[in-house]
């Protein structure tokens, strides 16, 4: 009953904090473009346009050719029935958040008592990070659900001795998680470590018979079979992500790890300083030290994801969301042990409750502001942007190229090929047919000193509103002497 009330409360808070429209950025637009391509049957065109943007923009690392197809597949039925309805997509994100919290509770059912489990779920779910993040049509929250569900299945599989039927289902769910985000491959690594660890704990001879080996290997066969089957149906453009590894540097990776633990620590205590960060991280590792055998599967997955983030040359806060729940779990475990050791009683729940109350203040403020200010956000759905996109669709030929700071978003809204070029105006003139400039916004992927463009030969203003200027570009400027 307590869990149901909590999940309903979180669901309502998410809805109250969901603003009208969509914020700037274009990651969401590729997910929706892929979902729409499944509905309309033009997958190859979307991938071709995205590849064109990647290979001709100033930098090629802003996107893979396509994201894994799992999330677009989940979005496609909603797109089919409701079209580009962001309110519906946000409700789907909210459902996945609630689903994740429910499965996380089931995952810990045999690990924590009911009060501890409920408080931990509340601590994770009643946080402004997750509540507000349901505004974004991105894959992190669905991945949280599928990766947690996969861990739950793997835990059950291990408890049943890795028999054939549970193993087969484990392979299916791991594939689903991987098909949402490629970090899901960490689940395969976690399963392998978990199998070996379980066998060693039982002191089983690792020279297993052929039948046993086949049973143990069956999840990997299922995963690979589903992967190659899907690849026959849908192109695996996300494999282009692997090209980004050439930008790896140890210095950057070490900075990423420092930032990771700072970020995870700030989830426990929003007003974190160096001393509290050190205490939080020490309690996390203390929890690991005391529970590494009982929770080996959790640790195998957590550190496998951390390893992926370590070698990944690019870094965003949202990549760490999948690490947060288990980080909180092991922090609570460390807190329990320290409390019992120091005062012979477990006061960890009271301390976590205090932290939860402190974290509820930002949620209250956020919700209050959201309810008082329901005006649509100034994003790509605003009237000025809609007017600009309408002009592009009406006046720009299907084979012409638009230079714009968000090329995937331009392609989604207009169907035109788009690039972002900000190194020099000569490249804009060479590669583009139209240039769209933000007014009064010094966007990172936009040319600097945009006021001088109007005085350059070959650039003619053909559209202007409160937010944008559109130039048509002549490849061979006319001599006006």
Secondary structure, DSSP 8 states (H G I E B T S, - for coil): -HHHHHHHHHHHHHHHT--SS--S-SHHHHHHHHHHHHHHT-HHHHHHHHHHHHHHSS-S-S--SS--HHHHHHHHHHHHHH-S-HHHHHHHHHHHHHHHHHHHHHHTTTTS-HHHHHHHHHHHHSSHHHHHHTTS--SHHHHHHHHHHHHHHHHHHHHTTS-HHHHHHHHHHHHHHHTT-GGGHHHHHHHHHHHHHHHHHTT--S---HHHHHHHHHHHHHHHHHHHHHHHHS--GGGGGGGGGGG--HHHHHHHHHHHHHHHHHHH-SS--HHHHHHHHHHHHHHHHHHTTTTHHHHHHHHHHHHHHHH-S---GGGGHHHHHHHHHHHHHHHHHHHHHHHSS--HHHHHHHHHHHHHHHHHHHHHHHHH-----SSTTSHHHHHHHHHHHHHS-TT-EEE-S-HHHHHHHH--EEE---S-HHHHHHH-SEEEEETT---TTS-S-GGGGGGSTTEEEEEE-SSEEEEEE-SS-----
